[in-house]
Amino acid sequence: MCKKLLGILVLFSFLPHFLVCQNKFRENGWYHILSGQTDSISREPIVTVKDFISLRLETDYCKKNVISGQISKYKSRKWAKETEKTIGRQIAFVFNDSVITSLRVNCKIESGAFQITSILDKELPGIYEQLKQEKIDSIEALFEGWEKDSLFYTMPLEQRDSIRIATDYWEASAWVDLVTKPDEHYWYSITDSTEYKKLEEALQEELGKPDFSSKVSNYMKSEAYQAYKTYICNDPEYINLMFKSFLFKQFKGLNGYLIDDIIQTRYPLAPSIRAYVEKTDNSDDERFAVYKWQRKIWFLMNTEKRINNMKKKQLE
């Protein structure tokens, strides 16, 4: 019997034909297979094509076509967690609203690697070309309307496409947002953080006391918390240091309430960080949710700063 290169995904359940999903318009990508439902493919993807940073058309030991790929480092922890949740069950790759392969997962996949296989392996070269183009288009769409780099376009098409495929969509997207939405990013310069660090350390020590309280309100009344909160509210520049503090290592539970209290005291119209992270169940999605929330806060900070500068000019 011909040996198959299974890697970390084993016990493949090859589909004899392409299965069409009940609900249309799913993005091309990997999905959970759900049991006991009419439409057995999950509505939300695990990862999609824009999350890929590598795609290769290869052949296995049986000379069958396979598509190998690598997932962005910004989605690899999500991939690891979702595959861990699926151990002993199946995930499927959906292409053009059809399942082209399903496979059983036997362990957590931390490398971010994957393979797309199918009993109809002769179809895979065409699918590979379409997936490549989809990733290329996702990067091109980010820079639509931008002035084209003349040096880049002197390269052969194959080399340009290779660069686009290897470009991390999430890094490129963040860079584009930084350039096109400056009000959602905050530039600050803090020359002396000594007092802030003392207050943060005191708060961390206070929150770390065993059996202090089970009520958030009691923590908010503590002297260490009130001192920390007052310092930040009096000088919102230090919000940027709070974003890097121990409070931002765990957003669910007590920390989320404290962060909301501080931010919403200074900016009453600010959204709740808890509302952004409560529906996330992995660190990658949580990180993106927090980044979206931070941009809302930076926008409020920039707006306040702009208004204050205008008032100063009027008084001059």
N, C-alpha and C positions, 0 to 999 in steps of 0.2 A: 504494500500500500504506500502510496506516495505520502511523504511526510510534509505537513503544512507548517509554515512559520507562523505560529499563533502569538508569540510574544506573551504579553500579559493579559490578553483577551483570549479566552479559550471557549471550547464547546460552541462553535458557531452554529447558528440556526439559519442556514441559507434559505431564502425565500425562492420558490420555484418561478415566481414572476413578480413584477413590480406591483405592490399593493397600493391602491389609491386611498388616501386618507379620507375619512368621512367629512371632516371640515376642511375647507380649502384655505389657501393663502397662508400657509405656514412658511416661515423663512427656511431656506435650505440649511440643514444642520443636524445635530444630534439631539434626540428626544428620548424621554422615558417611555417605556411601554407599560401601560396601565392594565391591570387585570379587572375583569368583571364590568367593563364599560363598553358601550356600543362603539364609541370611537376610542380605540385603545392607545392612541398616541397622545401624549401630554400636550396641552395647549401651549405651554411655555417651553422654549428650547433650553437645553443645557448650554450649548454653545452654537454659534452660527458661523457662516463663512467669513464674516468680517473679523471674527476672533482668531482666524488662522494666520500664522506667520510663515508657514511652509507648506507646500503641496508638491508631491512628486508622484509620477506614474512609474510604477515598478512592476516586477514580476516575482512571484513566489517560487518555491522549490518545484511546484508543479507546472511552472511556466504560465501561470494564470495572472492576469492583470490585477493589480491592487493599487489603490491610491493611499499613499502615506502622507501624514501631515503632523504639524506641531501647533499647539495652541499658545496664544499670547500669555506671557507671564502674568498679565493682569486678570486672566481668567483661569489660570492653571490650578489655583486652590479651589475654585468652584468646581472644576472638572474632577479634581481629586475627591472632593466631598460628595459630589453627585454619583460618581462611580462607586464610592464606598457604600453609599446608601443602596446601591443597586446590586451588590454582590449576591450572586445566586439567581439574579433576574436578568432581564434583557433591556438593551437600549437599541434604538433604531436610527439609521441615517435617512433623513427625508430629503428628497430632491424633486423639485417641481410637484410638490404635493403627493408624491409617491414614496413609499418605503422601498429603498433599493437593497437594503440589507438590515438584518437584525442580528445581534450577537449577545451572548451571555457573558456577564462580567464575573470574574472569579477573584478579583482583588482590587484594592484602591489603586488608582493610576495617578501617581504623583508627578510623573515625567512630563505630562501634557501631550504625550504622543497618542496617535490613533491610526487605524487603518480602515479603509472602506473597501469591502470585498463584495462580490456578488457571484452567484452561479452563472449569471449572464455577464461574464467578465469581458466579453467583446464589446459591451456597451460602455465600459468604464473609460476608455480613452476619450470618447466624446463627452462624457460627464466631467472628466478631469478638465478638459478645455473650457467647459462652461463654468466650472467652479473657479478656475483660474481667472477667467474674465470677470466673474462676479466680484472677486476680491480686488482686482485691479480697478474696477468701476467704483467700488466703495471708497478707495483712496482718492481717485480722481474727483469724485463728488465733493470730498472735503475741500478741495482746492479749486473748485469751479469758480471762474471769474478772476482768478489770480493771474498775475503776469507769469508767463511761462519762462522757465530757466533755459536759456539758449544752449548752455553747455550740456544739460541733461538730454536735450533733444538731438544732440549730435551723436549720442550713443546709439548702437544698433537696437532695434525694437525688442529683441529677445532680452538684452541686458536691461533695458528700461522696465520691461515687464517683471523681470526677476527682482528688481529693486522694489517695485510696487508691492509685489506679493510678500516680500520680506519685511515691508514697513508695518510696524505695529499700529493698527487702526486707532487704538486708544491713546497712544502717545501722540500720534498725529492730530487726533481730534482735540486733545488738551492743548496742544501748541496753537492750533487754529483758534480755539476759544480765547486763548491768552491774547492773541493779536487782534481779533475782531470784537471781543467783548471785554475791553479793559476795565469797565466799571464793575465787573464781576470778579476782579482780582485786585488785591490790595498790596501796594508796595509800602513797606515801612522801614524805619531806621530807629532802632532802640540802642542807645549807646551805653546805658547802665541798667542792667536787669537784676542787680543785687537784691533790692528790696522785694521785687516780685518773687525771686527764687526763695527767699526766706518765707514769704507768705504761702507759697505753694508747698514747700516742705512741711510747714506747720499744719496745713490742711491735710496733706497726705498722712501725716502722723495721726491726726485727729480721726480721720476716717478709718485708719487701720487698727484702732483700739478694739479689742475683742468685746463683744456684747455691749457696744455703746448704746445702740437703739435699733429697733426694727422699723421705726417711723422716719420717713424722709424729713418731715417737719422738724424733728428734733435735731437732725444734722444741720438743717438750715438755720437753726437758732444758735448754733455753737459759735463761740468767739472767733475761732480760726476761720470758719467759713465766712462769717460776716466781714472780717478784715480782708480776706481775699476778694470777695465779691465787691466790696466798696472800692478797693484799689483799682480793679479792672473797670468798674463802671465810671470812675472818675477820669480814667485815661484809657479809652477803648483801643489805643494802639496795642495794649497788652493782651487784647483778645487773641492776637496772632501767636503769642507765647502760650496762651491757654490751649490753643489748637494743637500744640506740641506736647502738652502736659500729660500727666498720668490719667487725667480725667478722660482723655481721648483714646485710652486703651481698652475701654469697655463702655459702650454707649447704652446698653440695655440695663435697666435697674437703676440704682441710686445715681450713678454718674449722669445718666440722661436727664434726670430731674434737676440736678444741680446745674448742669450746663444750660438747660432751658431757663431756669430761674435767673441766672446771671445775664444771659443774652436778652431775654425778654424784659428784664428790668431796665436795661439800657435802651433796647429797641423793642417797644411793645408790639410792633407789627411783625416782628421776626417769626418765622415758622418754627415749629418744634422739631428738634433733632430726633426725638423719639418717633415722631410720625414718619420720618424718612427711613429709619432703620428697623422699625418694628416688623416689617414684612420680609426682611432679608433673613436668609438662613445659612449664609456662608460669608466668609471674610471678604471675598472679592466684591460681591454685590454690596456688602455693607460699606466698603471703602468708596465705591462709586456713589452710593447714596449720601454719605457724609460729605463728599466733595461737592455734590449738587447743593446740599444744604449750606456749606461754607460759602459758596458763590452767592447765595442769597444774602448772607450776612455781610460779605464784603461789599455787595451792592449798597446795602443800607449804610455801611460805614463810609463808603465813598460819597454817597448822596449827602450825608451829614457833613462831611468834610468840605464838600463843594459849597454847601449853603453857608457854612461858617466862614469860608474864605471870601464869599461874596459880601457877607455882612461886614467883614473887616475892611474890605475895599471901600465900601460905602461910608465907613466912618473915617477914612483917611482924608 
